[in-house]
Amino acid sequence: MKKIIGILAFSFLIKSLLFWGYLSTDFEVHRNWMAITYNLPLSKWYYEATSIWTMDYPPVFAYFEKMLSAIASFFDKKMLEISSAGYISTNTIAYQRATVIFSELILAYSVYIYSKPRTLLSGLILLNPGLIFVDHIHFQYNGVMIGMLILSIYFMNKEKYIESSIIFTILLLMKHIFLYFAPAYFLFLLKHYCFKPYFQPSKIIKLGISVLATSAVILFPFMQHLPQILSRLFPFGRGLTHAYWAPNIYSLYNTFDAVLNIIVNKKLKTEYMQGLVQVCNHAVLFNITPMISFILLGIGLFFVGKYIWKYSGEKDFCISACICCLTFFMFGWHVHEKAILMVSLPIILISKDYPKYAFLLNFFGNFSLFPLIFTPLEEPFLLISFLLFTISFTLLLDISALLRYEKIYLYFSSIIYFIYLFFNKITKNDSYIPLLSMSIYCGIGISYIYFSLLKSLLSQKNKKD
């Protein structure tokens, strides 16, 4: 207990020192959501559009913002005014930053009960540079949600299937991107709960009632507004990839198309290199449509499902959930680079069994997040925290299984980082080359991890390679 308290205190200290650094537009997004839930009745939360940063998370997160807004008024009432212009003040920054830190108590608790007695693993999660980059500089609330995910995984491992399902249902209604884990939950529960030791319809009924009752309690006040909520949660018109390509299979496809565009059309840029969030066309290769993306995702999930149904044991849910989520990251439509945290943090919990994959996924995942923060003041912190984390990981875990060519590829990161910094400096962040270099490098790395891990799970030769 003393170790986790020490780690938590040190984590809070480091994150509090970042209060006055870079702020992304997400800071204003969450301030506006607090204002909406504070001033308006529940029936208008998903219709309010004074600001362009409209409410587009599910109801549980709206309730969460409502709770935060009740305390915010004691710090600065102006932060709770609905405005298209936005608002910022010293007290607003301090309060919103603090809410992210204290909401991570759920993450600290879930990691502690999961990783006992190996509490040093808690440090790899609480002080994970990716989490710090996204939540405590860029500004989001991933910590609290990943904490709930880990808590759900913990109950699943303890064979408390109903409790696990209820927590996951609440999580889904907090942020819908956690649908990435849903197929793993469905198949794992079906195999290890509903069909154990034989098919029992009563268990399906019990599970269904638990999930539906939880959903009904949360959604009942919004029943008349569900079509409007769904339109906010799943907006159409977004392209295959985000402005900065998430390091997945589509980043490699976009790159190949860009190379062919130079060879065939003698042009340096494609539509996908304009940094816009919209539907774009490939220059030479055929366009990846939502249906093609869905088919590729389905193929990936077929193999994931095969592993879960044929090979997974009762204690293997964490790796099942991770490979399922990573499949969505690899083949899903309009995936954000920040979504890698949903895999890179939970896999640390099972890093003893999968040291190589946990290390590589955190290395490439955290490295890929560098472009989120591009201000000179934060650049040294990004690099130092990344290096310290990487060194700590190698000291705490045995990663001797890394192959020679894997180590060589890791060393290339220094060259990629130099390219990234160099072109950012000379072009004043007005070139796509730095983003392209990061996306390609990490895309190759994460694609390699995904296919290698999936092959290892399906072969079942050696889970600890």
JOWOFEN-V22691 format. One record per residue. RES is the residue in three letters. PSI is psi in whole degrees, 0 to 359 (999 if undefined). Layout:
# JOWOFEN-V22691
res: (RES	RES)
psi: (PSI	PSI)
This chain:
# JOWOFEN-V22691
res: (MET	LYS	LYS	ILE	ILE	GLY	ILE	LEU	ALA	PHE	SER	PHE	LEU	ILE	LYS	SER	LEU	LEU	PHE	TRP	GLY	TYR	LEU	SER	THR	ASP	PHE	GLU	VAL	HIS	ARG	ASN	TRP	MET	ALA	ILE	THR	TYR	ASN	LEU	PRO	LEU	SER	LYS	TRP	TYR	TYR	GLU	ALA	THR	SER	ILE	TRP	THR	MET	ASP	TYR	PRO	PRO	VAL	PHE	ALA	TYR	PHE	GLU	LYS	MET	LEU	SER	ALA	ILE	ALA	SER	PHE	PHE	ASP	LYS	LYS	MET	LEU	GLU	ILE	SER	SER	ALA	GLY	TYR	ILE	SER	THR	ASN	THR	ILE	ALA	TYR	GLN	ARG	ALA	THR	VAL	ILE	PHE	SER	GLU	LEU	ILE	LEU	ALA	TYR	SER	VAL	TYR	ILE	TYR	SER	LYS	PRO	ARG	THR	LEU	LEU	SER	GLY	LEU	ILE	LEU	LEU	ASN	PRO	GLY	LEU	ILE	PHE	VAL	ASP	HIS	ILE	HIS	PHE	GLN	TYR	ASN	GLY	VAL	MET	ILE	GLY	MET	LEU	ILE	LEU	SER	ILE	TYR	PHE	MET	ASN	LYS	GLU	LYS	TYR	ILE	GLU	SER	SER	ILE	ILE	PHE	THR	ILE	LEU	LEU	LEU	MET	LYS	HIS	ILE	PHE	LEU	TYR	PHE	ALA	PRO	ALA	TYR	PHE	LEU	PHE	LEU	LEU	LYS	HIS	TYR	CYS	PHE	LYS	PRO	TYR	PHE	GLN	PRO	SER	LYS	ILE	ILE	LYS	LEU	GLY	ILE	SER	VAL	LEU	ALA	THR	SER	ALA	VAL	ILE	LEU	PHE	PRO	PHE	MET	GLN	HIS	LEU	PRO	GLN	ILE	LEU	SER	ARG	LEU	PHE	PRO	PHE	GLY	ARG	GLY	LEU	THR	HIS	ALA	TYR	TRP	ALA	PRO	ASN	ILE	TYR	SER	LEU	TYR	ASN	THR	PHE	ASP	ALA	VAL	LEU	ASN	ILE	ILE	VAL	ASN	LYS	LYS	LEU	LYS	THR	GLU	TYR	MET	GLN	GLY	LEU	VAL	GLN	VAL	CYS	ASN	HIS	ALA	VAL	LEU	PHE	ASN	ILE	THR	PRO	MET	ILE	SER	PHE	ILE	LEU	LEU	GLY	ILE	GLY	LEU	PHE	PHE	VAL	GLY	LYS	TYR	ILE	TRP	LYS	TYR	SER	GLY	GLU	LYS	ASP	PHE	CYS	ILE	SER	ALA	CYS	ILE	CYS	CYS	LEU	THR	PHE	PHE	MET	PHE	GLY	TRP	HIS	VAL	HIS	GLU	LYS	ALA	ILE	LEU	MET	VAL	SER	LEU	PRO	ILE	ILE	LEU	ILE	SER	LYS	ASP	TYR	PRO	LYS	TYR	ALA	PHE	LEU	LEU	ASN	PHE	PHE	GLY	ASN	PHE	SER	LEU	PHE	PRO	LEU	ILE	PHE	THR	PRO	LEU	GLU	GLU	PRO	PHE	LEU	LEU	ILE	SER	PHE	LEU	LEU	PHE	THR	ILE	SER	PHE	THR	LEU	LEU	LEU	ASP	ILE	SER	ALA	LEU	LEU	ARG	TYR	GLU	LYS	ILE	TYR	LEU	TYR	PHE	SER	SER	ILE	ILE	TYR	PHE	ILE	TYR	LEU	PHE	PHE	ASN	LYS	ILE	THR	LYS	ASN	ASP	SER	TYR	ILE	PRO	LEU	LEU	SER	MET	SER	ILE	TYR	CYS	GLY	ILE	GLY	ILE	SER	TYR	ILE	TYR	PHE	SER	LEU	LEU	LYS	SER	LEU	LEU	SER	GLN	LYS	ASN	LYS	LYS	ASP)
psi: (321	323	314	324	319	316	317	317	316	320	315	321	311	315	329	333	347	5	316	20	208	140	128	178	340	334	314	326	309	330	318	324	323	317	318	310	336	321	334	153	157	325	346	359	319	12	337	131	29	315	155	344	71	161	117	27	157	170	323	321	326	319	320	315	323	318	316	324	332	328	332	329	337	345	314	107	335	337	347	17	131	122	144	340	340	172	144	143	168	314	324	314	312	317	310	320	318	324	325	315	309	334	341	358	327	319	315	317	314	320	321	310	334	318	357	138	6	65	344	338	333	323	324	338	308	329	21	125	326	316	318	316	311	315	319	353	297	315	101	183	44	328	312	323	320	329	317	322	313	323	319	319	321	314	326	317	330	5	27	74	324	314	318	317	321	316	318	323	316	319	317	323	6	318	118	347	343	1	339	335	348	315	323	317	313	308	320	317	322	316	310	353	302	331	21	123	352	170	124	101	330	327	323	319	316	317	316	317	319	313	314	321	318	315	319	317	319	318	345	315	345	8	319	345	10	319	320	319	316	324	330	323	327	70	141	167	357	142	184	316	158	176	314	117	125	142	73	196	331	334	324	323	316	322	315	320	321	320	315	327	322	318	313	311	355	33	147	336	147	172	326	347	13	353	30	148	91	171	124	165	143	148	320	311	162	151	139	113	166	325	319	317	319	321	315	318	318	321	315	316	334	314	325	315	324	318	311	315	326	324	333	138	179	340	11	20	325	313	328	315	320	315	330	312	320	330	316	320	322	322	357	164	129	60	136	147	331	341	346	335	331	341	315	329	309	327	341	328	332	27	339	323	331	58	317	314	322	317	309	320	321	324	303	324	313	321	324	344	356	318	346	326	116	16	141	324	325	342	313	322	318	311	315	315	323	315	317	319	315	316	316	319	316	332	324	334	155	106	29	345	355	130	162	315	334	319	318	319	324	320	334	343	328	323	317	319	322	316	316	311	316	309	330	322	312	336	359	50	24	20	149	353	315	316	320	316	318	314	318	310	309	330	318	316	312	325	318	315	314	307	325	316	316	318	318	318	320	328	329	28	313	98	342	20	999)
